[in-house]
Each structure stands twice: as C-alpha cells, then as structure tokens.
Amino acid sequence: MRPITVTIAEEIFELSLENNASAQAFSELLPLELEMVDVNGNEKFYLLADHLPSQERCSCLIKAGDLLLCQTNELTFFYDDSKTCFKYTYLGHVKDSQNFRKAMTGKIITVIFEEK
C-alpha cells in the first residue's frame, strides 16, 4: 500500500497502514478531511458514512498514534497510550507519537488523510 500522510494543524505525519482488508478499504476512501472529536482524553473519534470490513481483535494495549476501527465504521485515532479490553481492527500507526500528541490538542480537530 502507498504511504499515507496525515495533516493536523499544518503538521504532517506519515501513517503506515496495516496489511489487511480493512486498511485497504480505508485507503480507497482517501482523500478524507474529517472533524474528529475528543473522547476519553486519549483519542479522537469520527463516525464514517461507509462501513469497512472488520477483523476485530482484543486490544489490551493501544499505543499513541494507532488508527483503529471499532465495529465497521467508528474511526478512532489514539494520541495517548491506553489499556483496554475493547476489540478493534488495526488500520495503521503514526510513528512520531510525541509531536502527534501535541497536534491532537483540542476538543474538535480537522484531520486530513491523503495518499503521498
């Protein structure tokens, strides 16, 4: 899969997608500009209009920068590490988690996903 850029508040991050049907289906929706809402003080959330294939698994430890899918259309972008027993499908990960955390500040933020 092609590399994906994520732009937040004029900061650009590289998103490495997982090698699965869910990540492939997500990449086919690009480009996307989403208004993501803060949830639980550690993640941003967006309800997709499209339903993606789901391969949920128990996610005991989530890392800052993880892009996850809950059920088939709940896009969740974690900006802080989290322990949970919820099931998610892994879509990808942003490696620069320190700067990513800073960029994710705010109750509602605009996140742009594009292929490089």
VOBA-1610 file (N, C-alpha, C; in pm, whole numbers, padded with zeros to 5 digits, always signed):
BEGIN
Met+00083-00118+00000Met+00000+00000+00000Met+00088+00125+00000Arg+00035+00229-00062Arg+00108+00355-00068Arg+00111+00422+00069Pro+00218+00499+00096Pro+00222+00574+00222Pro+00110+00677+00228Ile+00063+00702+00348Ile-00046+00797+00372Ile+00010+00913+00454Thr-00030+01035+00419Thr+00005+01148+00503Thr-00119+01189+00583Val-00093+01229+00706Val-00196+01279+00795Val-00157+01422+00830Thr-00245+01516+00801Thr-00218+01656+00832Thr-00312+01701+00943Ile-00251+01756+01049Ile-00325+01808+01164Ile-00262+01942+01201Ala-00340+02049+01197Ala-00291+02182+01234Ala-00159+02214+01163Glu-00155+02189+01034Glu-00040+02216+00948Glu+00082+02129+00976Glu+00070+02033+01066Glu+00176+01935+01092Glu+00147+01813+01006Ile+00251+01759+00943Ile+00234+01643+00855Ile+00301+01521+00919Phe+00226+01411+00921Phe+00274+01285+00978Phe+00259+01175+00874Glu+00343+01074+00883Glu+00331+00958+00794Glu+00258+00847+00868Leu+00156+00795+00803Leu+00076+00684+00857Leu+00113+00557+00782Ser+00163+00458+00854Ser+00191+00327+00796Ser+00066+00241+00812Leu+00010+00198+00701Leu-00111+00116+00706Leu-00078-00030+00730Glu-00169-00098+00797Glu-00159-00242+00817Glu-00185-00311+00682Asn-00143-00435+00672Asn-00166-00513+00552Asn-00290-00600+00574Asn-00408-00535+00567Asn-00533-00610+00583Asn-00643-00546+00499Ala-00753-00616+00485Ala-00864-00569+00400Ala-00925-00440+00453Ser-00926-00422+00583Ser-00983-00301+00643Ser-00900-00178+00606Ala-00768-00188+00619Ala-00679-00077+00584Ala-00687-00047+00435Gln-00697-00151+00353Gln-00711-00132+00208Gln-00840-00056+00177Ala-00950-00096+00239Ala-01078-00029+00217Ala-01072+00116+00265Phe-01005+00141+00377Phe-00989+00278+00427Phe-00912+00362+00325Ser-00804+00307+00270Ser-00721+00382+00174Ser-00800+00417+00048Glu-00899+00336+00014Glu-00981+00363-00105Glu-01078+00480-00083Leu-01098+00521+00042Leu-01184+00636+00073Leu-01110+00769+00058Leu-00977+00763+00052Leu-00895+00885+00051Leu-00905+00960-00080Pro-00891+01092-00075Pro-00858+01175+00041Pro-00981+01199+00128Leu-00955+01216+00258Leu-01060+01245+00356Leu-01019+01365+00441Glu-01113+01451+00468Glu-01094+01559+00565Glu-01203+01544+00670Leu-01162+01511+00793Leu-01257+01475+00898Leu-01246+01569+01017Glu-01360+01602+01075Glu-01365+01674+01202Glu-01375+01567+01311Met-01264+01541+01378Met-01261+01436+01480Met-01280+01496+01619Val-01360+01429+01700Val-01400+01477+01832Val-01324+01400+01941Asp-01282+01472+02044Asp-01210+01410+02155Asp-01303+01321+02238Val-01251+01204+02274Val-01324+01109+02358Val-01226+01055+02464Asn-01269+01052+02587Asn-01193+00990+02697Asn-01057+01054+02726Gly-01026+01167+02666Gly-00899+01233+02692Gly-00777+01162+02638Asn-00798+01065+02545Asn-00684+00993+02488Asn-00703+00953+02341Glu-00816+00992+02282Glu-00845+00951+02145Glu-00936+01052+02076Lys-00930+01051+01943Lys-01022+01129+01860Lys-01108+01029+01784Phe-01234+01068+01760Phe-01334+00977+01706Phe-01405+01041+01587Tyr-01439+00957+01487Tyr-01521+01001+01374Tyr-01606+00883+01328Leu-01734+00908+01305Leu-01825+00805+01255Leu-01827+00811+01103Leu-01768+00711+01039Leu-01763+00706+00892Leu-01900+00677+00833Ala-01928+00736+00718Ala-02053+00707+00646Ala-02046+00568+00584Asp-01925+00527+00546Asp-01904+00395+00484Asp-01870+00292+00591His-01913+00169+00567His-01876+00058+00655His-01759-00016+00592Leu-01658-00045+00672Leu-01538-00113+00625Leu-01538-00257+00675Pro-01464-00344+00607Pro-01451-00481+00659Pro-01388-00476+00799Ser-01428-00566+00883Ser-01381-00565+01022Ser-01311-00695+01055Gln-01198-00684+01123Gln-01124-00801+01171Gln-01085-00773+01316Glu-01185-00751+01399Glu-01159-00708+01537Glu-01085-00813+01617Arg-00998-00760+01705Arg-00927-00846+01799Arg-00913-00769+01930Cys-00896-00840+02037Cys-00880-00777+02167Cys-00752-00695+02167Ser-00764-00571+02209Ser-00651-00478+02208Ser-00618-00441+02352Cys-00534-00518+02415Cys-00504-00493+02556Cys-00425-00364+02575Leu-00333-00334+02485Leu-00252-00213+02496Leu-00252-00140+02362Ile-00302-00019+02365Ile-00306+00065+02245Ile-00199+00172+02260Lys-00126+00199+02154Lys-00016+00297+02156Lys-00061+00428+02094Ala-00003+00537+02142Ala-00026+00668+02080Ala+00011+00659+01933Gly-00076+00709+01846Gly-00053+00702+01702Gly-00127+00589+01633Asp-00192+00500+01710Asp-00268+00391+01649Asp-00399+00444+01589Leu-00423+00407+01463Leu-00550+00434+01396Leu-00627+00303+01394Leu-00743+00302+01461Leu-00819+00179+01480Leu-00962+00195+01432Leu-01023+00083+01400Leu-01163+00080+01360Leu-01238-00001+01465Cys-01343+00060+01520Cys-01430-00010+01614Cys-01558-00045+01539Gln-01601-00169+01550Gln-01712-00222+01472Gln-01677-00207+01323Thr-01761-00144+01243Thr-01729-00133+01099Thr-01717+00010+01049Asn-01751+00108+01134Asn-01747+00246+01083Asn-01707+00350+01188Glu-01654+00307+01301Glu-01612+00401+01405Glu-01461+00416+01401Leu-01415+00525+01339Leu-01272+00552+01323Leu-01220+00616+01451Thr-01115+00559+01508Thr-01059+00606+01634Thr-00909+00624+01620Phe-00859+00744+01654Phe-00718+00777+01643Phe-00667+00808+01784Phe-00585+00721+01838Phe-00535+00739+01975Phe-00413+00830+01976Tyr-00412+00926+02068Tyr-00296+01014+02083Tyr-00227+00992+02217Asp-00273+00894+02293Asp-00209+00857+02418Asp-00221+00706+02434Asp-00124+00645+02501Asp-00130+00501+02526Asp-00252+00470+02612Ser-00308+00351+02592Ser-00429+00315+02666Ser-00435+00164+02686Lys-00481+00123+02802Lys-00510-00018+02827Lys-00660-00035+02817Thr-00704-00135+02745Thr-00847-00155+02724Thr-00877-00302+02695Cys-01002-00339+02710Cys-01043-00475+02672Cys-01139-00470+02553Phe-01153-00351+02491Phe-01236-00339+02372Phe-01170-00408+02253Lys-01252-00444+02155Lys-01200-00506+02033Lys-01196-00403+01922Tyr-01084-00400+01850Tyr-01063-00308+01739Tyr-01001-00381+01621Thr-01015-00321+01504Thr-00940-00362+01386Thr-00829-00260+01367Tyr-00706-00306+01357Tyr-00593-00215+01338Tyr-00586-00171+01192Leu-00581-00038+01172Leu-00570+00019+01038Leu-00430+00069+01009Gly-00364+00128+01109Gly-00231+00182+01085Gly-00176+00249+01209His-00056+00312+01190His+00013+00374+01303His+00098+00491+01255Val+00092+00601+01331Val+00180+00716+01312Val+00300+00697+01404Lys+00421+00706+01349Lys+00541+00677+01428Lys+00584+00791+01519Asp+00566+00914+01478Asp+00613+01031+01554Asp+00511+01065+01662Ser+00501+00980+01764Ser+00393+00995+01861Ser+00406+01119+01950Gln+00527+01167+01976Gln+00545+01284+02062Gln+00484+01408+01998Asn+00522+01440+01874Asn+00465+01556+01805Asn+00318+01533+01770Phe+00283+01408+01745Phe+00144+01372+01716Phe+00054+01408+01833Arg+00097+01376+01954Arg+00019+01409+02075Arg-00010+01559+02082Lys+00093+01639+02056Lys+00077+01785+02061Lys-00022+01834+01956Ala-00014+01778+01836Ala-00103+01820+01726Ala-00249+01784+01753Met-00271+01681+01833Met-00407+01633+01859Met-00478+01712+01970Thr-00418+01821+02017Thr-00477+01903+02122Thr-00603+01972+02073Gly-00707+01969+02155Gly-00833+02036+02121Gly-00949+01939+02125Lys-01068+01992+02152Lys-01188+01907+02160Lys-01229+01854+02024Ile-01219+01940+01921Ile-01251+01901+01784Ile-01136+01948+01696Ile-01083+01857+01616Ile-00972+01894+01527Ile-01002+01845+01386Thr-00940+01911+01289Thr-00950+01868+01149Thr-00832+01778+01118Val-00860+01660+01066Val-00757+01564+01029Val-00774+01532+00881Ile-00666+01550+00805Ile-00669+01523+00661Ile-00585+01400+00632Phe-00645+01301+00567Phe-00577+01179+00526Phe-00563+01183+00374Glu-00439+01165+00323Glu-00414+01165+00178Glu-00306+01065+00144Glu-00314+01011+00023Glu-00203+00929-00026Glu-00090+01023-00066Lys+00034+00977-00042Lys+00151+01057-00081Lys+00162+01067-00230
//
